[in-house]
Amino acid sequence: MPQGAEWLVILAIVVLVFGAAKLPDLARGTGQALRIFKAETKGLRDDEDDKKKPTTSTGELPAADDIAEGEIVDERRENNA
């Protein structure tokens, strides 16, 4: 990991390469990219969690006695009957 003086050298090189006028735009773009990346990874984790949890049509977890192994329920057939 760079120490204090090394960070100053890195910062000086960045200023020379990009110029002082471009640094705010560069920082803004980096911040937006990180926010988007964070939101997308959170969305992927939420999708994985949703696939692991059984839910009812209202989105609530069913009670333990409401779950029957091998039971297949088709709501469309129940509503048409």
N, C-alpha and C positions, 0 to 999 in steps of 0.2 A: 504494500500500500504506500502511495506517495506521502511524504511528510510535508511540513509547512513550506519550505523553500522549493521543493519540487512542484508543489501546486502553483506557486508563483511563476515558475518557468513554463509550466503547461498553459497557464492562463495567458502569459505573454505570447506564446506561440499561436494560440487560438485567436487572439486579437490581431496579430500580424496576418494570419491566413484569411480570416473572415472580415476583418475591419471592424471598427467600433460601431459603425452605423448598422451593421447586419446582426450584431449580437442580440439585441432585443427580439428580432424576428426569429432568430435561431432558437432562443430560449422558449419563446411562445410556441413555436412548432413542436419542439421537443416535449413541452408540457402537455400539449394536446394529444400527441402520439401516445404518451404514457397514460393519460386518462382514458383514451380509447382502448388501449391494450388492457388496462385494469378492468374496465367495464366488460370487455369481451371474455376475459378469463373468469370473471365472476359469473357471467351468464352461462359459461360452459359448466362451471361447478354446480350452479343451480339446476341446469338441465340434467346432470348426472344424479343429483339428489332426488329430483322428481321421478326419474326412472326407477330408483331403488325403493321408493315408498309407495305402497298401494294406497290408492285414493278412491273415494266415491265420486259420484257425478257432481257433488257440491264442493269437492276439493278437500273435504275433511277426511281424516283417517277413520276407517271403519273400526267399530269395537271388535274385540277379540272374538266374541261369540257370533258376530255377523259374517265371519270369514269361514267358508266351507271349501275344503280342498276338492278340486276337480269340478266345481260348480261353474258353469258358463252362463252368463246372463246377457241377453241381447235386449236392450231397452226398447229398440224399435219394435220387436215382436210383442213385448208386453204392452206397449201403448196401442198397438193395432188390435189386440185381442179384446 
